[in-house]
Amino acid sequence: MTEANNQNSHQARLRQIHDNMAKAAKLAQRDADATTLIAVSKTRSADEIMPLLNAGQRHFGENRVAEAAEKWPALRAAYPDITLHLIGQLQSNKAADAVALFDIIHALDRPSLAHALGKAMRETARHVPCFIQVNIGNEAQKGGCPIAELPQLLSIAHKENIPILGLMCLPPADVEPAPYFALLAELAAKNELQDLSMGMSDDYEIAIPLGATFIRVGTALFGQRKA
Ligand SMILES: *Cc1c(COP(=O)(O)O)cnc(C)c1O
């Protein structure tokens, strides 16, 4: 693909997603600006990311600390107003690196990680806002805080002085996601949390009417991932 084609296709996809977001918001009588699009750039090179930056996209999501540390410092130097989101599982021994690199962390899911993040934030005086990831479908193989343990994890995060924006989830694959998005919204309301990180390429139009304030979209913006 030539550079010009690449630029056009990325811009067209971005426009299409913004159109779909506006339609989904309107149906639910929500403000179109109430939902922020995170472009999930995991596995994508800087060359693939540049056309989106040129088109004005500023929120990006990565799922691996090491990959983000390689790609983003140079891009950020060119575009200082980027907001970088960590959307993947985080090992406690990488908490300090994550606090140094990311602006918002969507993967707080257990007490040991809350302690590690709290310590890293105290030591650097960088208080990175976090989402608590909830295991919304109660799936054994998936990360995320069990629903029953959410109040306890919130209280630990509070004691650690971690700013909590809201709740994040990945609903079970291959079933209708709406009930899970609705449940996440209910849990957030019950705990007086404002933000909901939910909805990906296949289901963001379902997540927006149910209250998503951040959607995480990869494939619909960049095309299929190779690996
Ligand atoms: C990869 C990923 C996404 C984006 O998925 P797409 O289906 O490519 O839009 C969103 N959220 C998380 C946590 C991811 O790991």
The ligand as a Gaussian input file, in Angstrom:
#p B3LYP/6-31G(d) Opt

LIG

0 1
 C       -7.038000      -5.934000      21.456000
 C       -7.956000      -5.337000      22.441000
 C       -8.993000      -4.481000      22.041000
 C       -9.291000      -4.147000      20.582000
 O       -9.893000      -5.240000      19.964000
 P      -10.483000      -5.131000      18.462000
 O      -11.416000      -6.265000      18.382000
 O       -9.303000      -5.264000      17.557000
 O      -11.146000      -3.829000      18.339000
 C       -9.773000      -3.899000      23.026000
 N       -9.565000      -4.143000      24.333000
 C       -8.593000      -4.973000      24.764000
 C       -8.427000      -5.202000      26.221000
 C       -7.762000      -5.584000      23.837000
 O       -6.804000      -6.408000      24.273000

